[in-house]
Amino acid sequence: MALDRITLADFRNHGRSELSGTAKFNLLTGENGAGKTNVLEALSLFAPGRGLRRAQLADLPRGNGAGGFAVGASLLAAETEPVRLGTLVRADRPGRRLVQVNGAEASAASLGEWLAVSWLTPAMDRLFADSAGNRRRFVDRMALALDPGHARNATRYEAALRERNRLLTGDAPPDPAWLDGVERHLAEYGSALSQSRARAIAAVAGALAALPDEPFARPALAYAAGGATTQGDLAAALRDGRRRDRQAGRTLTGPHRDDLEVTMAGKGAPAATCSTGEQKAMLIAITLAHAELAAQGRPGLLLLDEVAAHLDPLRREALFARLRTGGAQVWLTGTERAPFADIAGEAAMWEVSGGEVVAE
């Protein structure tokens, strides 16, 4: 299964772009600022959430456009009719993102039932030295691609967390009965969130453990829980921590404090202390292992922005070999064709310039 007949209308710097005749490998080349990453960002909106740049909706419409945008694609399968997926923002409702499946309105969360979308961008290179919050978002994207229900639990947990923090920071002490109700929801959705993250990390860690240390540095992953993970234990911890949390002005236990621990298996060093090249290699290894797992359950889409240019020829060849045997449709960007010579004969290729896409 693959995406084809992709359209971008008034998205970023694209007025009207169409990409048809897609393949296993799909390559977008052009100068910096041409609009290559914008195509990947549009495709990333076929997953729940804010896409690979985490952009606000107001930043997505074309600058001199009407104020809205639309992205569409056909999900093709050999044995069934194509499914038309769409996501858009209308000019008269700029703060609301709409999703359509075969023309009928659907929820953004439901997109996860159709596609498992993963991506790797240059902005993610500092993941291991970055904040725990960025690593949680990384884990959540992995979990979502493996478990479509993860987005719903995450949304409900965040809503309950905001409500509990609001009650804790009020002028008057919160009503214990009201806190009981909020904490029941927080424990229910928090437990589901923690367990989904733990399963995702364990699955990717298991896939990585079977790989050699070369040509990509092999990372070992571990889930660092931010507190109790079972519903009963989390509910008790929230109840027992009310006085402390009220003094702090926020909830100090729960999956909103989770982290991902990564070490380089070959030398047992924390990823944050490894070289830039080693960190990049580990990030690629995690992304590939996860994409292969995600594509086992439903159609997979893997978006790789400027990844080949930073690899030596040996690792580029290994990368393409892994991608070739994986189940995901792959989209790659680069400023020139040379790094992609190994896949030139099997890739669909487009040249991007000034927000215009021309098939090669």
Residue frames as qw, qx, qy, qz and C-alpha x, y, z in Angstrom:
[[0.000, 0.889, 0.458, 0.000, 0.00, 0.00, 0.00],
 [0.449, -0.062, 0.049, 0.890, 1.23, 3.50, -0.77],
 [0.139, 0.766, 0.275, -0.564, 0.21, 7.11, -1.08],
 [0.368, 0.183, 0.547, 0.729, -0.30, 8.52, -4.57],
 [0.012, 0.687, 0.462, 0.561, -2.06, 11.45, -6.27],
 [0.422, -0.521, -0.391, 0.630, -0.86, 13.84, -3.58],
 [0.165, 0.742, 0.271, 0.590, -2.01, 17.47, -3.75],
 [0.361, -0.420, -0.349, 0.756, -0.95, 20.56, -1.85],
 [0.103, 0.745, 0.400, 0.524, -3.06, 23.70, -2.16],
 [0.130, -0.834, 0.090, -0.528, -1.90, 26.98, -0.59],
 [0.855, -0.491, -0.079, 0.148, 0.35, 25.07, 1.81],
 [0.579, -0.501, 0.198, 0.613, 3.50, 26.92, 2.92],
 [0.021, 0.563, -0.356, -0.746, 5.14, 28.13, -0.31],
 [0.169, 0.132, 0.890, 0.402, 3.16, 25.74, -2.54],
 [0.429, 0.159, -0.044, -0.888, 0.30, 27.31, -4.47],
 [0.906, 0.152, 0.115, -0.377, -0.81, 24.13, -6.21],
 [0.070, 0.526, -0.839, -0.120, 1.45, 21.08, -6.34],
 [0.935, 0.043, 0.059, -0.347, 0.59, 17.56, -7.48],
 [0.066, -0.510, 0.855, 0.062, 2.70, 14.41, -7.13],
 [0.915, 0.139, 0.126, -0.357, 1.58, 11.27, -8.97],
 [0.820, 0.411, -0.391, 0.073, 3.28, 8.07, -10.02],
 [0.382, -0.723, 0.517, -0.255, 4.80, 7.43, -6.62],
 [0.752, 0.241, -0.611, 0.050, 6.99, 4.43, -5.81],
 [0.797, -0.395, -0.358, 0.284, 8.65, 2.65, -2.89],
 [0.468, -0.336, -0.052, 0.816, 11.32, 5.37, -2.90],
 [0.202, 0.882, 0.354, 0.234, 10.29, 8.96, -3.59],
 [0.577, -0.216, -0.032, 0.787, 12.97, 11.61, -3.94],
 [0.105, 0.964, 0.240, 0.055, 12.55, 15.39, -3.77],
 [0.635, -0.128, 0.043, 0.760, 15.58, 17.46, -4.78],
 [0.147, 0.873, 0.231, 0.404, 16.14, 21.19, -5.01],
 [0.288, 0.453, -0.354, 0.766, 17.93, 24.12, -3.46],
 [0.225, -0.309, -0.678, 0.628, 17.55, 25.08, 0.17],
 [0.196, 0.385, 0.267, -0.861, 14.27, 26.90, 0.67],
 [0.202, 0.025, -0.690, -0.695, 12.69, 25.44, -2.48],
 [0.689, -0.122, 0.067, -0.712, 9.88, 23.72, -0.58],
 [0.547, 0.146, -0.823, -0.056, 11.09, 20.11, -0.28],
 [0.114, -0.052, -0.820, 0.558, 10.58, 19.85, 3.47],
 [0.453, 0.102, 0.167, -0.870, 7.19, 21.52, 3.06],
 [0.700, 0.075, -0.554, -0.444, 6.06, 18.48, 1.06],
 [0.453, -0.008, -0.842, 0.292, 7.23, 16.17, 3.84],
 [0.125, 0.053, 0.531, -0.836, 5.48, 18.36, 6.40],
 [0.616, 0.061, -0.176, -0.765, 2.25, 18.13, 4.41],
 [0.690, 0.029, -0.708, -0.151, 2.55, 14.32, 4.39],
 [0.250, 0.033, -0.777, 0.577, 3.25, 14.30, 8.12],
 [0.406, -0.030, 0.242, -0.881, -0.19, 15.85, 8.65],
 [0.746, -0.049, -0.515, -0.420, -1.66, 12.46, 7.72],
 [0.508, -0.151, -0.748, 0.399, -0.78, 11.51, 11.30],
 [0.379, -0.849, -0.366, -0.041, -2.55, 12.88, 14.38],
 [0.565, -0.531, -0.050, 0.630, -0.79, 15.89, 15.86],
 [0.096, 0.916, -0.011, -0.389, 0.98, 18.96, 14.55],
 [0.755, 0.639, -0.092, 0.114, 3.31, 17.43, 11.98],
 [0.845, 0.035, -0.162, 0.508, 7.07, 17.20, 11.77],
 [0.271, 0.434, -0.169, 0.843, 7.66, 20.89, 12.51],
 [0.257, -0.523, -0.683, 0.440, 5.04, 21.10, 15.29],
 [0.075, 0.160, 0.168, 0.970, 3.78, 24.25, 13.59],
 [0.284, 0.414, 0.505, -0.702, 0.75, 26.28, 14.56],
 [0.481, 0.562, 0.662, 0.119, -2.12, 26.12, 12.07],
 [0.159, 0.941, 0.095, -0.282, -1.73, 29.83, 11.37],
 [0.221, -0.668, 0.552, 0.447, 1.79, 29.21, 10.01],
 [0.563, 0.060, 0.789, 0.239, 0.75, 26.65, 7.38],
 [0.518, 0.758, 0.393, -0.042, -1.32, 28.60, 4.79],
 [0.590, 0.319, 0.212, 0.711, 0.59, 30.22, 1.91],
 [0.255, -0.357, -0.217, 0.872, 1.56, 33.78, 2.68],
 [0.215, 0.219, -0.201, -0.930, -0.30, 35.41, -0.21],
 [0.159, -0.251, -0.911, -0.287, -3.09, 32.84, -0.33],
 [0.410, -0.542, -0.379, -0.628, -6.69, 33.06, 0.81],
 [0.374, -0.541, 0.449, -0.605, -5.90, 32.06, 4.39],
 [0.890, -0.163, 0.343, -0.253, -6.55, 28.33, 4.34],
 [0.127, 0.497, -0.818, -0.259, -4.83, 25.25, 2.93],
 [0.929, 0.045, 0.148, -0.337, -5.64, 21.71, 1.82],
 [0.005, 0.481, -0.865, -0.140, -3.57, 18.53, 1.55],
 [0.888, 0.107, 0.156, -0.418, -4.94, 15.38, -0.05],
 [0.062, 0.446, -0.873, -0.184, -3.64, 11.92, -0.98],
 [0.882, 0.028, -0.222, -0.416, -4.98, 8.59, -2.16],
 [0.445, -0.419, 0.781, -0.131, -4.08, 5.51, -0.14],
 [0.694, 0.341, -0.471, -0.424, -3.74, 2.76, -2.74],
 [0.555, -0.255, 0.778, -0.143, -4.06, -0.98, -2.19],
 [0.096, 0.186, -0.845, -0.493, -3.97, -3.76, -4.74],
 [0.108, -0.288, -0.948, -0.077, -7.16, -5.47, -3.57],
 [0.019, -0.707, -0.602, 0.372, -9.39, -2.56, -2.50],
 [0.252, 0.853, 0.272, 0.367, -10.60, 0.76, -3.81],
 [0.386, 0.295, -0.270, 0.831, -8.34, 3.76, -3.10],
 [0.347, -0.756, -0.488, 0.265, -9.08, 5.69, 0.09],
 [0.272, 0.668, 0.037, 0.691, -8.89, 9.47, -0.26],
 [0.520, -0.547, -0.395, 0.523, -7.41, 11.17, 2.80],
 [0.213, 0.692, 0.121, 0.680, -7.54, 14.92, 3.29],
 [0.427, -0.588, -0.405, 0.555, -6.66, 17.51, 5.88],
 [0.219, 0.573, 0.270, 0.742, -7.42, 21.21, 5.56],
 [0.152, -0.498, -0.426, 0.740, -8.03, 24.53, 7.24],
 [0.218, 0.746, 0.522, 0.352, -10.70, 26.84, 5.86],
 [0.257, 0.359, -0.072, 0.894, -10.03, 30.57, 5.65],
 [0.419, -0.586, -0.128, -0.681, -13.19, 31.37, 7.62],
 [0.832, -0.540, 0.018, -0.128, -12.16, 28.99, 10.45],
 [0.447, 0.693, -0.520, 0.223, -8.38, 29.39, 10.68],
 [0.275, -0.537, 0.683, -0.412, -8.04, 27.80, 14.12],
 [0.815, -0.025, 0.485, -0.314, -9.65, 24.46, 13.27],
 [0.075, 0.380, -0.839, -0.381, -8.01, 21.65, 11.36],
 [0.835, 0.170, 0.146, -0.503, -10.45, 19.42, 9.47],
 [0.201, -0.286, 0.913, 0.210, -9.87, 15.83, 8.42],
 [0.770, 0.289, -0.015, -0.569, -11.74, 13.95, 5.72],
 [0.334, -0.177, 0.910, 0.170, -11.76, 10.28, 4.70],
 [0.164, 0.338, 0.823, 0.426, -13.41, 9.67, 1.32],
 [0.095, -0.464, -0.303, -0.827, -15.04, 13.10, 1.61],
 [0.589, -0.668, -0.416, -0.185, -16.64, 12.43, 5.00],
 [0.121, -0.782, 0.382, -0.477, -15.52, 14.37, 8.05],
 [0.866, -0.172, -0.425, 0.198, -13.37, 12.39, 10.49],
 [0.499, -0.855, 0.106, 0.091, -11.25, 13.05, 13.55],
 [0.258, 0.787, -0.557, 0.063, -7.52, 13.74, 13.40],
 [0.501, -0.414, 0.737, -0.188, -6.98, 10.81, 15.77],
 [0.876, 0.257, 0.364, -0.186, -8.60, 8.46, 13.23],
 [0.506, 0.753, -0.406, -0.114, -5.76, 9.10, 10.77],
 [0.214, -0.543, 0.803, -0.119, -3.63, 6.78, 12.88],
 [0.764, 0.098, 0.597, -0.226, -5.91, 3.92, 11.90],
 [0.751, 0.651, 0.058, -0.095, -5.06, 4.37, 8.22],
 [0.607, 0.637, -0.320, 0.350, -1.34, 5.18, 8.25],
 [0.730, -0.575, -0.033, 0.369, 1.69, 4.75, 10.52],
 [0.405, 0.848, -0.072, 0.334, 3.83, 7.83, 9.87],
 [0.712, -0.519, 0.019, 0.472, 7.43, 8.26, 11.06],
 [0.429, 0.862, -0.046, 0.266, 10.00, 10.92, 10.27],
 [0.701, -0.383, 0.002, 0.601, 13.58, 12.01, 10.81],
 [0.271, 0.920, 0.098, 0.265, 14.62, 15.63, 10.34],
 [0.505, 0.398, -0.355, 0.679, 17.81, 17.62, 11.01],
 [0.328, -0.628, 0.172, -0.685, 16.03, 19.37, 13.90],
 [0.904, -0.373, -0.065, -0.196, 15.94, 16.03, 15.73],
 [0.687, 0.412, -0.479, 0.359, 19.73, 15.64, 15.76],
 [0.039, 0.428, -0.570, 0.700, 19.99, 16.98, 19.32],
 [0.730, -0.392, -0.370, -0.419, 17.29, 14.69, 20.68],
 [0.793, -0.209, -0.495, 0.288, 19.55, 12.93, 23.18],
 [0.383, -0.041, -0.325, 0.864, 20.95, 16.17, 24.62],
 [0.227, -0.431, -0.246, -0.838, 17.63, 18.02, 24.43],
 [0.432, -0.265, 0.429, -0.748, 14.86, 18.32, 27.01],
 [0.238, 0.090, 0.950, -0.179, 12.92, 15.38, 28.42],
 [0.505, 0.526, 0.340, -0.594, 9.80, 16.94, 26.91],
 [0.468, 0.569, -0.474, -0.482, 11.17, 16.55, 23.37],
 [0.092, 0.218, -0.971, -0.043, 12.08, 12.93, 24.07],
 [0.395, 0.287, 0.744, -0.457, 8.54, 12.31, 25.39],
 [0.567, 0.583, -0.006, -0.582, 7.12, 13.68, 22.15],
 [0.303, 0.469, -0.779, -0.287, 9.48, 11.40, 20.23],
 [0.119, 0.002, 0.972, -0.200, 8.29, 8.39, 22.23],
 [0.483, 0.432, 0.484, -0.588, 4.66, 9.43, 21.75],
 [0.531, 0.545, -0.366, -0.536, 5.12, 9.50, 17.97],
 [0.193, 0.265, -0.941, -0.087, 6.59, 5.99, 18.12],
 [0.248, 0.178, 0.854, -0.421, 3.75, 4.79, 20.35],
 [0.522, 0.487, 0.172, -0.679, 1.10, 6.38, 18.14],
 [0.460, 0.454, -0.616, -0.450, 2.42, 4.65, 15.02],
 [0.200, 0.089, -0.974, 0.060, 2.12, 1.31, 16.84],
 [0.069, -0.473, -0.821, 0.312, -1.09, 2.04, 18.78],
 [0.012, 0.499, 0.376, 0.780, -3.64, 4.44, 17.19],
 [0.470, -0.748, -0.452, -0.124, -5.46, 4.78, 20.52],
 [0.587, -0.216, -0.265, 0.734, -2.41, 6.41, 22.08],
 [0.092, 0.319, 0.127, 0.935, -3.38, 9.89, 20.82],
 [0.490, -0.611, -0.389, -0.486, -6.77, 9.74, 22.52],
 [0.732, -0.501, -0.363, 0.287, -5.27, 8.74, 25.86],
 [0.487, -0.007, -0.092, 0.869, -2.62, 11.45, 25.60],
 [0.103, -0.470, -0.237, -0.844, -5.22, 14.14, 24.86],
 [0.622, -0.625, -0.374, -0.286, -7.45, 13.09, 27.74],
 [0.721, -0.332, -0.308, 0.525, -4.53, 12.87, 30.14],
 [0.310, 0.168, -0.011, 0.936, -3.35, 16.39, 29.24],
 [0.323, -0.571, -0.296, -0.694, -6.87, 17.76, 29.76],
 [0.736, -0.577, -0.354, -0.003, -7.17, 16.11, 33.19],
 [0.653, -0.130, -0.208, 0.717, -3.67, 17.30, 34.13],
 [0.083, 0.383, 0.081, 0.917, -4.54, 20.90, 33.26],
 [0.534, -0.620, -0.318, -0.478, -7.71, 20.66, 35.35],
 [0.777, -0.448, -0.330, 0.296, -5.86, 19.25, 38.38],
 [0.497, 0.033, -0.109, 0.860, -3.17, 21.94, 38.15],
 [0.144, -0.531, -0.206, -0.809, -5.87, 24.61, 37.89],
 [0.677, -0.623, -0.335, -0.202, -7.52, 23.31, 41.05],
 [0.763, -0.277, -0.263, 0.521, -4.21, 23.12, 42.91],
 [0.376, 0.093, -0.019, 0.922, -3.25, 26.70, 42.09],
 [0.210, -0.734, -0.438, -0.475, -6.61, 28.28, 43.00],
 [0.097, -0.584, 0.336, -0.733, -6.88, 30.80, 45.82],
 [0.716, -0.356, 0.324, -0.505, -8.97, 28.45, 47.98],
 [0.299, -0.259, 0.918, 0.012, -8.11, 24.83, 48.81],
 [0.444, 0.061, -0.653, -0.611, -9.70, 22.54, 46.20],
 [0.810, -0.159, 0.166, -0.539, -12.76, 20.47, 46.99],
 [0.328, -0.358, 0.874, 0.034, -11.42, 16.96, 47.83],
 [0.675, 0.341, 0.631, -0.172, -14.38, 15.29, 46.11],
 [0.546, 0.806, -0.056, -0.219, -13.74, 17.27, 42.94],
 [0.014, 0.698, -0.707, -0.108, -10.04, 16.37, 43.08],
 [0.597, -0.078, 0.793, -0.091, -11.00, 12.70, 43.53],
 [0.715, 0.572, 0.367, -0.161, -12.92, 12.77, 40.26],
 [0.372, 0.857, -0.332, -0.132, -10.18, 14.55, 38.32],
 [0.200, -0.588, 0.784, 0.006, -7.53, 12.21, 39.69],
 [0.753, 0.137, 0.633, -0.120, -9.54, 9.14, 38.71],
 [0.685, 0.723, 0.078, -0.054, -9.43, 10.32, 35.11],
 [0.101, 0.847, -0.522, -0.008, -5.78, 11.30, 35.42],
 [0.485, -0.375, 0.789, -0.048, -4.87, 7.84, 36.77],
 [0.793, 0.352, 0.484, -0.113, -6.94, 6.01, 34.14],
 [0.625, 0.779, -0.028, 0.039, -5.51, 7.83, 31.13],
 [0.073, -0.826, 0.557, -0.042, -2.07, 8.21, 32.67],
 [0.675, -0.240, 0.697, -0.015, -1.77, 4.48, 33.23],
 [0.786, 0.506, 0.355, 0.033, -2.81, 3.76, 29.63],
 [0.330, 0.914, -0.233, 0.033, -0.33, 6.38, 28.40],
 [0.324, -0.681, 0.656, -0.020, 2.55, 4.95, 30.43],
 [0.753, -0.026, 0.657, 0.013, 1.86, 1.39, 29.35],
 [0.702, 0.689, 0.177, 0.026, 1.61, 2.36, 25.68],
 [0.148, 0.892, -0.426, 0.040, 4.94, 4.20, 25.88],
 [0.513, -0.487, 0.706, -0.036, 6.57, 1.28, 27.68],
 [0.825, 0.260, 0.502, 0.011, 5.32, -1.20, 25.05],
 [0.559, 0.827, -0.047, 0.038, 6.60, 0.99, 22.20],
 [0.059, -0.819, 0.567, -0.061, 10.04, 1.42, 23.76],
 [0.664, -0.266, 0.698, -0.044, 10.28, -2.30, 24.55],
 [0.815, 0.471, 0.339, -0.002, 9.29, -3.25, 21.00],
 [0.436, 0.863, -0.238, 0.097, 11.84, -0.93, 19.39],
 [0.311, -0.699, 0.636, -0.097, 14.50, -1.97, 21.92],
 [0.811, -0.030, 0.583, -0.031, 13.87, -5.62, 21.05],
 [0.741, 0.655, 0.126, 0.082, 14.23, -4.93, 17.33],
 [0.157, 0.892, -0.403, 0.129, 17.46, -2.99, 17.93],
 [0.600, -0.530, 0.594, -0.071, 18.92, -5.74, 20.12],
 [0.877, 0.195, 0.431, 0.087, 18.87, -8.11, 17.14],
 [0.537, 0.834, -0.069, 0.112, 20.98, -5.76, 15.00],
 [0.783, 0.038, -0.146, 0.603, 24.78, -5.64, 14.72],
 [0.341, -0.708, -0.132, 0.605, 26.75, -2.72, 16.15],
 [0.066, -0.447, 0.413, 0.791, 27.72, -1.58, 12.64],
 [0.433, 0.342, 0.065, 0.832, 27.28, 0.16, 10.23],
 [0.266, -0.707, -0.082, -0.650, 24.93, 2.19, 12.43],
 [0.036, 0.267, -0.724, 0.635, 25.75, 2.61, 16.10],
 [0.489, -0.393, -0.747, -0.223, 23.31, 0.35, 17.97],
 [0.228, -0.431, 0.343, -0.802, 21.44, 2.07, 20.80],
 [0.303, -0.299, -0.883, 0.197, 19.87, 0.44, 23.85],
 [0.289, -0.476, -0.152, -0.817, 16.58, 1.98, 25.00],
 [0.274, -0.290, -0.818, 0.415, 14.97, 2.09, 28.43],
 [0.257, -0.714, -0.404, -0.511, 11.73, 3.62, 29.69],
 [0.254, -0.004, -0.536, 0.805, 12.23, 6.00, 32.64],
 [0.246, -0.689, -0.644, -0.223, 8.79, 6.37, 34.24],
 [0.024, 0.479, -0.177, 0.860, 7.93, 9.67, 35.89],
 [0.474, -0.248, 0.475, -0.699, 6.06, 7.92, 38.69],
 [0.539, 0.085, 0.807, -0.225, 3.65, 5.05, 39.25],
 [0.188, 0.187, -0.666, -0.697, 2.42, 3.41, 36.06],
 [0.132, -0.367, -0.916, -0.099, -0.55, 1.29, 37.18],
 [0.237, -0.625, -0.349, -0.656, -3.92, 2.98, 37.58],
 [0.661, -0.666, -0.347, 0.009, -4.27, 2.18, 41.29],
 [0.668, -0.288, -0.119, 0.676, -0.73, 3.18, 42.22],
 [0.232, 0.310, 0.181, 0.904, -0.93, 6.40, 40.22],
 [0.376, -0.706, -0.369, -0.474, -4.26, 7.34, 41.83],
 [0.710, -0.598, -0.264, 0.261, -2.75, 6.76, 45.29],
 [0.568, -0.066, 0.008, 0.820, 0.37, 8.78, 44.46],
 [0.015, 0.518, 0.271, 0.811, -1.73, 11.70, 43.24],
 [0.547, -0.722, -0.343, -0.247, -3.90, 11.62, 46.35],
 [0.742, -0.478, -0.172, 0.437, -0.91, 11.40, 48.69],
 [0.516, 0.018, 0.105, 0.850, 0.92, 14.19, 46.89],
 [0.038, 0.842, 0.450, 0.294, -1.80, 16.84, 47.01],
 [0.382, -0.882, -0.057, 0.270, -0.18, 18.97, 49.71],
 [0.554, -0.343, 0.394, 0.648, 3.23, 18.84, 48.05],
 [0.363, 0.405, 0.584, 0.602, 1.80, 19.53, 44.59],
 [0.063, -0.924, -0.366, -0.093, -0.25, 22.48, 45.89],
 [0.434, -0.768, 0.134, 0.451, 2.92, 23.99, 47.32],
 [0.472, -0.151, 0.555, 0.668, 4.74, 23.43, 44.06],
 [0.380, 0.555, 0.008, -0.740, 1.82, 24.72, 41.98],
 [0.608, 0.395, -0.534, -0.435, 1.88, 21.72, 39.66],
 [0.972, -0.121, 0.100, -0.173, 1.57, 17.94, 39.55],
 [0.076, -0.750, 0.655, 0.055, 4.94, 16.36, 40.29],
 [0.401, -0.159, 0.900, 0.059, 4.24, 12.72, 39.44],
 [0.708, 0.505, 0.387, -0.308, 2.86, 11.00, 36.37],
 [0.758, 0.260, 0.436, 0.409, 3.71, 10.24, 32.74],
 [0.271, 0.946, 0.049, 0.171, 4.16, 13.96, 31.95],
 [0.278, -0.835, 0.475, 0.029, 7.54, 13.48, 33.67],
 [0.947, 0.072, 0.282, 0.139, 8.57, 10.36, 31.72],
 [0.068, 0.791, -0.502, -0.343, 11.87, 10.18, 29.84],
 [0.943, 0.320, -0.082, 0.024, 13.63, 7.97, 27.32],
 [0.456, -0.705, 0.503, 0.206, 17.07, 6.69, 28.33],
 [0.839, 0.534, -0.097, 0.022, 19.42, 5.83, 25.45],
 [0.486, -0.656, 0.516, 0.259, 22.90, 4.35, 25.63],
 [0.546, 0.595, -0.531, -0.256, 25.30, 3.31, 22.88],
 [0.969, -0.192, 0.074, -0.138, 25.34, -0.46, 23.22],
 [0.810, 0.412, -0.282, 0.308, 28.83, -0.93, 21.81],
 [0.415, 0.334, -0.469, 0.705, 30.52, 1.08, 24.55],
 [0.424, -0.555, -0.668, 0.258, 27.84, 1.55, 27.20],
 [0.194, -0.093, -0.128, 0.968, 27.99, 5.35, 27.02],
 [0.244, 0.673, 0.521, -0.466, 24.91, 7.58, 27.49],
 [0.512, 0.596, 0.460, 0.413, 23.80, 8.87, 24.09],
 [0.031, -0.994, -0.108, 0.000, 24.05, 12.47, 25.29],
 [0.424, -0.748, 0.402, 0.314, 27.82, 12.07, 25.76],
 [0.747, 0.157, 0.526, 0.376, 28.48, 10.40, 22.40],
 [0.209, -0.224, 0.366, 0.879, 29.83, 12.19, 19.34],
 [0.472, 0.425, 0.021, -0.772, 27.54, 13.98, 16.92],
 [0.451, 0.295, -0.722, -0.434, 28.12, 11.25, 14.34],
 [0.128, -0.057, -0.970, 0.200, 27.33, 8.50, 16.82],
 [0.301, 0.352, 0.530, -0.711, 24.15, 10.28, 17.91],
 [0.513, 0.399, -0.286, -0.704, 23.04, 10.65, 14.29],
 [0.370, 0.179, -0.887, -0.210, 23.72, 6.96, 13.62],
 [0.029, 0.180, 0.887, -0.423, 21.75, 5.90, 16.71],
 [0.408, 0.398, 0.255, -0.781, 18.84, 8.13, 15.75],
 [0.515, 0.329, -0.562, -0.557, 18.76, 6.57, 12.28],
 [0.229, 0.053, -0.970, 0.058, 18.88, 3.09, 13.80],
 [0.209, 0.290, 0.703, -0.615, 15.93, 3.86, 16.10],
 [0.473, 0.423, -0.044, -0.771, 13.92, 5.42, 13.27],
 [0.457, 0.267, -0.744, -0.408, 14.47, 2.46, 10.93],
 [0.111, -0.063, -0.963, 0.237, 13.68, -0.15, 13.58],
 [0.293, 0.363, 0.535, -0.705, 10.50, 1.67, 14.55],
 [0.485, 0.399, -0.274, -0.728, 9.37, 2.21, 10.95],
 [0.356, 0.145, -0.893, -0.234, 9.75, -1.49, 10.22],
 [0.017, 0.231, 0.875, -0.426, 7.64, -2.37, 13.27],
 [0.335, 0.416, 0.272, -0.801, 4.97, 0.22, 12.47],
 [0.457, 0.342, -0.493, -0.657, 4.59, -0.95, 8.87],
 [0.080, 0.005, -0.997, -0.006, 3.70, -4.47, 10.03],
 [0.174, 0.414, 0.759, -0.471, 0.27, -3.45, 11.27],
 [0.398, 0.812, 0.389, -0.178, -0.91, -1.00, 8.59],
 [0.610, 0.658, 0.075, 0.435, 0.50, 1.08, 5.73],
 [0.572, -0.587, -0.046, 0.571, 3.71, 2.84, 6.73],
 [0.374, 0.870, 0.051, 0.316, 5.09, 6.19, 5.62],
 [0.693, -0.446, -0.017, 0.566, 8.70, 7.15, 6.43],
 [0.265, 0.944, 0.051, 0.191, 9.82, 10.75, 5.84],
 [0.754, -0.306, 0.047, 0.579, 13.60, 11.35, 5.80],
 [0.193, 0.979, 0.052, 0.040, 14.66, 14.98, 5.46],
 [0.249, 0.840, -0.451, 0.173, 18.26, 15.56, 4.31],
 [0.837, -0.449, 0.309, -0.052, 19.45, 12.26, 5.80],
 [0.926, 0.243, 0.101, 0.269, 21.71, 10.88, 3.04],
 [0.361, 0.834, -0.197, 0.369, 24.02, 13.88, 2.71],
 [0.340, -0.760, 0.456, -0.314, 25.42, 13.34, 6.21],
 [0.909, -0.194, 0.367, -0.021, 26.34, 9.68, 5.69],
 [0.116, -0.539, 0.722, 0.417, 29.45, 8.17, 4.15],
 [0.556, 0.247, -0.582, -0.540, 28.97, 5.90, 1.10],
 [0.255, 0.016, -0.958, 0.127, 29.04, 2.70, 3.20],
 [0.140, 0.303, 0.702, -0.630, 26.29, 3.88, 5.54],
 [0.477, 0.341, -0.121, -0.801, 24.23, 5.31, 2.66],
 [0.471, 0.153, -0.796, -0.348, 24.33, 1.92, 0.95],
 [0.154, -0.144, -0.915, 0.343, 23.30, 0.22, 4.21],
 [0.290, 0.303, 0.364, -0.832, 20.51, 2.75, 4.72],
 [0.551, 0.277, -0.355, -0.702, 19.02, 2.15, 1.28],
 [0.386, 0.063, -0.916, -0.091, 19.30, -1.63, 1.72],
 [0.023, 0.233, 0.794, -0.561, 17.34, -1.44, 5.00],
 [0.394, 0.359, 0.137, -0.835, 14.73, 0.85, 3.48],
 [0.440, 0.228, -0.666, -0.557, 14.36, -1.40, 0.45],
 [0.366, -0.109, -0.924, 0.017, 13.37, -4.41, 2.57],
 [0.102, 0.200, 0.602, -0.766, 11.18, -2.44, 4.98],
 [0.167, 0.542, 0.820, 0.077, 7.42, -2.20, 4.62],
 [0.031, 0.775, 0.280, -0.566, 7.11, 1.59, 4.55],
 [0.501, 0.743, 0.231, 0.379, 6.85, 3.92, 1.58],
 [0.573, -0.428, -0.043, 0.698, 9.89, 6.20, 1.81],
 [0.271, 0.921, 0.161, 0.228, 10.16, 9.92, 1.04],
 [0.677, -0.317, 0.010, 0.664, 13.59, 11.54, 0.95],
 [0.216, 0.975, 0.052, -0.007, 14.89, 15.06, 0.31],
 [0.697, -0.279, 0.196, 0.631, 18.28, 16.35, -0.80],
 [0.105, 0.819, -0.106, -0.554, 19.89, 19.30, -2.50],
 [0.315, 0.558, -0.639, -0.425, 21.45, 17.10, -5.20],
 [0.924, 0.102, -0.163, -0.329, 20.97, 13.69, -6.78],
 [0.439, 0.525, -0.715, 0.144, 24.46, 12.24, -6.30],
 [0.252, -0.314, 0.790, -0.463, 23.94, 10.80, -2.77],
 [0.735, 0.158, 0.445, -0.485, 20.92, 8.86, -4.07],
 [0.371, 0.476, -0.668, -0.435, 22.64, 7.16, -7.01],
 [0.083, -0.095, 0.987, -0.095, 22.02, 3.69, -5.50],
 [0.325, 0.452, 0.766, -0.321, 18.24, 4.12, -5.75],
 [0.188, 0.425, -0.234, -0.854, 18.04, 6.31, -8.87],
 [0.234, 0.054, -0.814, -0.529, 16.75, 3.47, -11.02],
 [0.259, -0.394, -0.882, 0.003, 13.88, 2.59, -8.69],
 [0.090, -0.470, -0.464, 0.746, 12.79, 5.95, -7.25],
 [0.182, 0.827, 0.453, 0.279, 10.10, 8.36, -8.34],
 [0.467, -0.229, -0.084, 0.850, 11.82, 11.76, -8.52],
 [0.107, 0.911, 0.368, 0.153, 10.71, 15.36, -8.48],
 [0.414, 0.159, -0.112, 0.889, 12.58, 18.64, -8.72],
 [0.210, -0.831, -0.489, 0.163, 11.26, 21.32, -6.35],
 [0.362, 0.098, 0.045, 0.926, 11.81, 25.02, -7.01],
 [0.154, -0.102, 0.033, -0.982, 10.01, 28.03, -5.57],
 [0.503, 0.145, 0.579, -0.625, 7.13, 25.92, -4.29],
 [0.758, 0.398, -0.208, -0.472, 6.63, 24.18, -7.64],
 [0.625, -0.258, 0.736, 0.030, 7.10, 20.44, -8.12],
 [0.618, 0.544, -0.377, -0.423, 8.13, 18.97, -11.47],
 [0.935, -0.095, 0.341, -0.016, 8.36, 15.21, -12.08],
 [0.001, -0.662, 0.668, 0.340, 11.65, 13.95, -13.50]]
